Amino acid sequence: METDLEGALPDFLPAPYPAPLFAAGVQQLDFGEVRRPGRKRLTFKVSNIGGEGSLEVTLTPNLPNQQWFQVRPTQAVIPAGEDCVVDAEIDTAQEGCPLGRQELDIQIEAPGSMVQEIPRIRVTAEILPEIRLVADPPQIEFGEVSLGESATVTITIRRSDEREILLNERLVELVDDHGTPRPGWAEVEFGPSGRQQTVSVTFHTANRAVRDYYCQLRLADARPEVNRVTVPIHVCVTPPPELQLKWAIEPLPVFTGDLQEAQLAVGNVGGGMLRGRVAGDQPWLRVPGGAFEVRSGDAQMVAVRIGDPRLGAGVYHGQLEIASNDGGRSRVVRIPVELEVEGEEASPVQVVWERALGRFARGQRFERTLTVRNRMARPFEGTLISANPEWLRPREGGRLRLGPGEMKQVVVEANTRPLTAGPMETSHATTLRLVDAAGKECWADRAELVLLPVPRRLLLKVVLGLLLLALLLLAIAALRQGGQAVMLPGPASADGVSAVDRRELREALKDDPTNKLAKAKLAKLR
């Protein structure tokens, strides 16, 4: 874009020129198309072709207070016979840059030039809108991924001008938060091109540490005018899942022809998502819908159907196989299952009872507890019956209702008052029976207690008390007869009255001289 500076001068000027003279290498700058957010730079020369002295030059765009079009330098001192290179730059990323065709001027001032009328330099440019790649969603959030597992997230990429997109697979970059390339962290797969193109990112946690990972996926279109897109990625690598198994409803014995449904609790006491399936290895051991997915710290119940109407009495063995990603790798755990099939004559309950009740004194009351467990998979209803309910009887009539495998305690009350105690220890026994709803006896056992003997001192006190009571009744009867003498043991006088009686009557008169009854008795004795 440079021209012959000598040919641009008027022919009438003598040479060499005795004073500074400004000359510009171009009269017009054409930037062509500049697309946002890009920038473009052009250079040109301004010269001092004078013979003597330096020339001060000022270059100013005709749009003040803007940043998207700049000229550098804006001021220069050019010695005689030398040039100054000027940069003109358009930066469309700056705020305020308009779209469309733009026409500008670069105003030039050179006060010391022999030619004062210096033409402006015309500037033209076509500012095009930005074409960028748009990601939906704008970032990839894997969430929690347990150690040893892989997770995949798919996003959609399109152009902002809605034209056909064609991603350049060779320009794909996966970098960490420090900008270091990490191509082994994930696999990137591209879908077919079109107005939209899918990108699938699979993050691998094998041989990774348990921590948060932050990285970026950088994508570029095959056409250079389309700007790149950077998609942030976050992955939280958690500890691997850990399998925990426990019977919520255990397998129980069954009667011939019965079926049961046990419940197996599958828990995840580790991290991530525990996935797997439960299956049985026998025809009588089935797990319909045995697949499970358990989050960290949670549990899921799996129904296990046990039994077969075709089975006869006996004991059968099988296994439950639990295949899962326990510990971050494929693993199979086996649980043995035993099925006991019994005939209808077998007892469905198990009773825990202490037949020796203890040693008690007559009149004491006490309670004992009897534990009944339904050992079968069939519900049980029955009644506990005592052979001697007057001194040993179950509370609430002894009625029982138990579900499969359920256990219940029954309180038995005892009252020893109806029992007879002797001078020696005496044993008393009775029978407790448990019958089902049909009246069939399912269990029976004895209950025994020992009554302590009555103490000898207590017996003597009772006898003496009875004698004194008899004497008191005799004395009261004599007093009611009105003067009839009562013969008491003791020495007697000639008239048949004891000296003890006379002395007692005199002492009574001393204590109470107004005692008419004592006076009358003494008068008769005299």
ZAMARGU-4260 file (C-alpha; in steps of 0.2 Angstrom, whole numbers, plus 5000, padded with zeros to 4 digits):
<rodrens>
0) 5000/5000/5000 | 5015/5011/4999 | 5017/5024/4984 | 5031/5034/4977 | 5032/5049/4989
5) 5042/5059/4977 | 5029/5057/4963 | 5016/5063/4975 | 5024/5080/4977 | 5020/5095/4966
10) 5032/5097/4952 | 5035/5115/4955 | 5043/5112/4972 | 5062/5113/4970 | 5073/5099/4977
15) 5080/5097/4989 | 5067/5106/5000 | 5074/5119/5011 | 5061/5115/5026 | 5052/5100/5033
20) 5039/5093/5022 | 5026/5080/5027 | 5021/5065/5016 | 5010/5050/5019 | 5012/5033/5011
25) 4993/5030/5009 | 4978/5040/5007 | 4965/5026/5012 | 4966/5011/5024 | 4954/4996/5020
30) 4952/4984/5034 | 4940/4973/5025 | 4929/4961/5036 | 4933/4960/5054 | 4923/4948/5064
35) 4919/4950/5082 | 4928/4947/5094 | 4943/4948/5083 | 4956/4962/5080 | 4965/4967/5064
40) 4980/4979/5062 | 4987/4988/5046 | 5003/4999/5045 | 5008/5013/5035 | 5022/5026/5034
45) 5022/5045/5037 | 5038/5054/5031 | 5048/5070/5032 | 5055/5073/5015 | 5061/5090/5019
50) 5079/5095/5018 | 5082/5103/5035 | 5074/5101/5052 | 5063/5089/5061 | 5044/5088/5059
55) 5032/5086/5073 | 5017/5075/5067 | 5000/5072/5077 | 4988/5058/5071 | 4971/5057/5079
60) 4955/5047/5074 | 4940/5057/5071 | 4930/5047/5084 | 4936/5053/5101 | 4933/5043/5117
65) 4932/5026/5109 | 4943/5011/5112 | 4940/4999/5097 | 4950/5010/5084 | 4967/5015/5089
70) 4982/5023/5080 | 4999/5022/5087 | 5009/5032/5089 | 4998/5047/5090 | 5013/5059/5091
75) 5030/5058/5082 | 5045/5069/5078 | 5052/5064/5061 | 5070/5070/5057 | 5073/5076/5039
80) 5073/5062/5026 | 5066/5048/5038 | 5050/5039/5040 | 5039/5034/5055 | 5029/5018/5054
85) 5011/5020/5061 | 5000/5005/5067 | 4981/5007/5064 | 4971/4993/5074 | 4953/4988/5075
90) 4948/4978/5091 | 4930/4972/5089 | 4931/4964/5107 | 4931/4982/5114 | 4915/4989/5121
95) 4905/5000/5109 | 4912/4993/5093 | 4897/4994/5081 | 4892/4981/5068 | 4891/4984/5049
100) 4901/4995/5038 | 4911/5008/5046 | 4920/5024/5038 | 4933/5033/5049 | 4946/5047/5046
105) 4964/5049/5053 | 4967/5067/5055 | 4985/5073/5053 | 4993/5089/5059 | 5011/5094/5055
110) 5012/5112/5059 | 5030/5114/5053 | 5027/5107/5036 | 5030/5117/5020 | 5013/5111/5014
115) 5000/5115/5027 | 4985/5107/5019 | 4987/5089/5023 | 4973/5077/5017 | 4965/5065/5030
120) 4968/5046/5028 | 4951/5037/5025 | 4948/5021/5035 | 4935/5008/5030 | 4930/4992/5039
125) 4915/4979/5039 | 4912/4973/5057 | 4904/4956/5057 | 4894/4948/5071 | 4903/4935/5082
130) 4900/4917/5077 | 4903/4906/5092 | 4899/4888/5098 | 4886/4886/5111 | 4885/4872/5123
135) 4869/4866/5130 | 4870/4864/5145 | 4884/4876/5147 | 4894/4865/5160 | 4895/4847/5163
140) 4891/4841/5181 | 4894/4823/5184 | 4890/4824/5202 | 4896/4810/5213 | 4904/4795/5205
145) 4910/4781/5215 | 4928/4775/5214 | 4931/4762/5200 | 4915/4767/5190 | 4913/4777/5174
150) 4900/4790/5171 | 4894/4798/5154 | 4886/4815/5151 | 4880/4821/5134 | 4879/4839/5129
155) 4873/4847/5112 | 4884/4860/5103 | 4877/4872/5090 | 4883/4888/5081 | 4876/4905/5086
160) 4871/4909/5068 | 4862/4892/5067 | 4872/4886/5052 | 4878/4868/5050 | 4891/4864/5063
165) 4906/4853/5060 | 4917/4850/5075 | 4936/4847/5073 | 4940/4832/5083 | 4959/4835/5081
170) 4957/4851/5091 | 4948/4844/5106 | 4957/4847/5122 | 4954/4841/5140 | 4964/4851/5152
175) 4963/4852/5171 | 4960/4868/5181 | 4979/4872/5179 | 4978/4871/5160 | 4988/4854/5160
180) 4981/4842/5147 | 4973/4827/5154 | 4967/4816/5139 | 4967/4800/5150 | 4953/4807/5162
185) 4939/4805/5150 | 4934/4799/5133 | 4925/4811/5121 | 4914/4805/5107 | 4905/4815/5093
190) 4888/4813/5086 | 4884/4816/5067 | 4886/4834/5061 | 4871/4846/5057 | 4863/4861/5064
195) 4867/4853/5081 | 4881/4840/5086 | 4881/4830/5101 | 4897/4827/5112 | 4897/4813/5125
200) 4910/4814/5139 | 4914/4798/5149 | 4924/4801/5164 | 4934/4786/5171 | 4937/4785/5190
205) 4948/4770/5189 | 4965/4773/5198 | 4959/4791/5203 | 4959/4798/5220 | 4944/4801/5231
210) 4942/4820/5228 | 4934/4833/5217 | 4940/4835/5199 | 4938/4851/5189 | 4943/4852/5171
215) 4938/4860/5155 | 4933/4853/5138 | 4938/4864/5123 | 4929/4862/5107 | 4933/4870/5090
220) 4923/4871/5073 | 4932/4865/5057 | 4929/4883/5051 | 4942/4896/5058 | 4929/4910/5058
225) 4919/4901/5072 | 4925/4905/5089 | 4929/4890/5101 | 4919/4885/5116 | 4925/4880/5133
230) 4914/4869/5144 | 4918/4867/5163 | 4917/4849/5170 | 4916/4844/5188 | 4917/4827/5195
235) 4916/4822/5213 | 4925/4805/5215 | 4918/4796/5231 | 4922/4780/5240 | 4916/4764/5231
240) 4900/4756/5236 | 4901/4743/5250 | 4888/4729/5251 | 4879/4725/5267 | 4866/4711/5269
245) 4854/4707/5282 | 4838/4697/5284 | 4824/4709/5288 | 4812/4694/5288 | 4822/4678/5290
250) 4817/4661/5281 | 4807/4650/5293 | 4802/4632/5293 | 4786/4628/5284 | 4772/4615/5284
255) 4770/4604/5269 | 4763/4613/5255 | 4766/4631/5262 | 4775/4645/5254 | 4784/4660/5263
260) 4791/4677/5258 | 4807/4682/5266 | 4814/4700/5265 | 4833/4703/5262 | 4839/4720/5266
265) 4853/4726/5254 | 4862/4741/5261 | 4876/4752/5254 | 4887/4758/5268 | 4900/4765/5256
270) 4899/4779/5243 | 4891/4780/5226 | 4878/4769/5219 | 4877/4751/5223 | 4870/4741/5208
275) 4867/4722/5206 | 4855/4708/5206 | 4849/4694/5218 | 4845/4677/5211 | 4842/4659/5219
280) 4850/4643/5213 | 4835/4631/5217 | 4817/4630/5211 | 4810/4633/5228 | 4821/4648/5230
285) 4815/4662/5219 | 4819/4681/5218 | 4807/4690/5206 | 4813/4707/5201 | 4830/4704/5210
290) 4838/4720/5203 | 4843/4734/5215 | 4850/4751/5215 | 4855/4758/5232 | 4862/4775/5236
295) 4875/4778/5249 | 4869/4776/5266 | 4852/4768/5260 | 4845/4751/5259 | 4832/4742/5248
300) 4821/4727/5252 | 4822/4712/5241 | 4808/4699/5242 | 4813/4681/5242 | 4800/4668/5239
305) 4804/4651/5248 | 4795/4635/5246 | 4787/4623/5234 | 4770/4613/5236 | 4779/4598/5229
310) 4792/4597/5243 | 4790/4583/5256 | 4795/4584/5274 | 4814/4587/5276 | 4828/4599/5276
315) 4833/4608/5259 | 4848/4618/5256 | 4851/4632/5243 | 4860/4648/5240 | 4856/4666/5236
320) 4869/4674/5224 | 4871/4693/5225 | 4881/4700/5210 | 4885/4719/5213 | 4899/4732/5211
325) 4904/4730/5229 | 4920/4739/5232 | 4921/4747/5215 | 4922/4730/5205 | 4911/4716/5200
330) 4909/4704/5214 | 4897/4689/5219 | 4892/4686/5237 | 4883/4669/5241 | 4871/4667/5256
335) 4866/4649/5261 | 4848/4647/5264 | 4841/4632/5273 | 4822/4627/5271 | 4815/4615/5284
340) 4798/4607/5279 | 4788/4598/5292 | 4772/4589/5293 | 4756/4595/5301 | 4760/4585/5317
345) 4775/4596/5321 | 4773/4609/5335 | 4773/4627/5327 | 4779/4635/5343 | 4794/4636/5354
350) 4791/4640/5372 | 4804/4646/5385 | 4798/4642/5403 | 4806/4639/5420 | 4796/4626/5428
355) 4804/4629/5445 | 4794/4644/5452 | 4804/4645/5468 | 4801/4645/5487 | 4788/4656/5495
360) 4778/4658/5511 | 4760/4655/5511 | 4750/4670/5506 | 4763/4678/5494 | 4759/4683/5476
365) 4771/4684/5462 | 4773/4684/5443 | 4783/4674/5430 | 4785/4676/5412 | 4783/4663/5398
370) 4791/4667/5381 | 4782/4660/5365 | 4790/4660/5348 | 4781/4655/5332 | 4794/4646/5323
375) 4784/4643/5307 | 4780/4654/5292 | 4761/4651/5296 | 4752/4663/5308 | 4748/4655/5325
380) 4733/4657/5337 | 4731/4648/5353 | 4727/4649/5372 | 4738/4645/5387 | 4728/4635/5400
385) 4733/4631/5418 | 4727/4615/5426 | 4725/4624/5443 | 4719/4642/5439 | 4715/4645/5457
390) 4733/4648/5461 | 4742/4649/5444 | 4734/4657/5429 | 4739/4666/5413 | 4735/4685/5412
395) 4722/4690/5400 | 4715/4673/5398 | 4732/4667/5390 | 4726/4671/5372 | 4740/4672/5359
400) 4741/4678/5341 | 4758/4677/5333 | 4763/4681/5315 | 4777/4671/5306 | 4792/4671/5317
405) 4785/4683/5330 | 4789/4681/5348 | 4778/4686/5363 | 4779/4685/5382 | 4764/4679/5392
410) 4763/4684/5411 | 4758/4670/5423 | 4751/4676/5440 | 4753/4665/5455 | 4744/4666/5472
415) 4749/4654/5486 | 4735/4658/5498 | 4724/4644/5492 | 4738/4632/5495 | 4741/4623/5512
420) 4757/4625/5522 | 4762/4613/5535 | 4776/4612/5548 | 4788/4605/5535 | 4791/4612/5517
425) 4777/4606/5505 | 4779/4605/5486 | 4764/4610/5474 | 4764/4607/5456 | 4752/4610/5441
430) 4752/4609/5422 | 4753/4623/5409 | 4746/4618/5391 | 4747/4628/5375 | 4733/4623/5363
435) 4730/4630/5345 | 4714/4637/5338 | 4708/4619/5334 | 4711/4613/5352 | 4727/4603/5347
440) 4740/4603/5361 | 4756/4611/5355 | 4766/4612/5371 | 4764/4606/5389 | 4775/4608/5405
445) 4774/4607/5424 | 4775/4622/5436 | 4782/4618/5453 | 4784/4629/5469 | 4788/4625/5487
450) 4779/4632/5502 | 4789/4636/5517 | 4784/4628/5534 | 4774/4639/5547 | 4787/4645/5561
455) 4785/4636/5578 | 4785/4652/5588 | 4771/4659/5578 | 4761/4643/5581 | 4764/4644/5600
460) 4759/4662/5600 | 4743/4657/5591 | 4739/4644/5604 | 4742/4655/5619 | 4731/4669/5611
465) 4717/4657/5609 | 4718/4651/5628 | 4718/4669/5634 | 4703/4673/5623 | 4694/4659/5630
470) 4698/4665/5648 | 4692/4682/5644 | 4676/4676/5637 | 4673/4666/5653 | 4676/4681/5664
475) 4664/4691/5654 | 4651/4678/5656 | 4653/4677/5675 | 4651/4696/5676 | 4635/4696/5666
480) 4628/4683/5679 | 4628/4696/5692 | 4638/4690/5707 | 4641/4672/5702 | 4658/4668/5709
485) 4671/4663/5697 | 4683/4650/5702 | 4701/4654/5697 | 4716/4644/5701 | 4725/4648/5717
490) 4725/4644/5736 | 4707/4644/5744 | 4700/4649/5761 | 4688/4639/5771 | 4673/4646/5762
495) 4680/4641/5746 | 4686/4658/5740 | 4704/4661/5736 | 4715/4673/5745 | 4720/4680/5728
500) 4702/4685/5725 | 4700/4694/5742 | 4716/4703/5739 | 4711/4709/5722 | 4694/4715/5729
505) 4703/4725/5743 | 4715/4733/5730 | 4701/4738/5719 | 4692/4747/5733 | 4708/4756/5738
510) 4709/4762/5720 | 4691/4766/5719 | 4681/4768/5735 | 4665/4770/5725 | 4666/4753/5717
515) 4649/4746/5722 | 4653/4729/5714 | 4669/4726/5724 | 4660/4731/5740 | 4646/4719/5737
520) 4657/4705/5734 | 4667/4708/5749 | 4651/4709/5759 | 4646/4692/5753 | 4663/4685/5757
525) 4662/4691/5775
</rodrens>
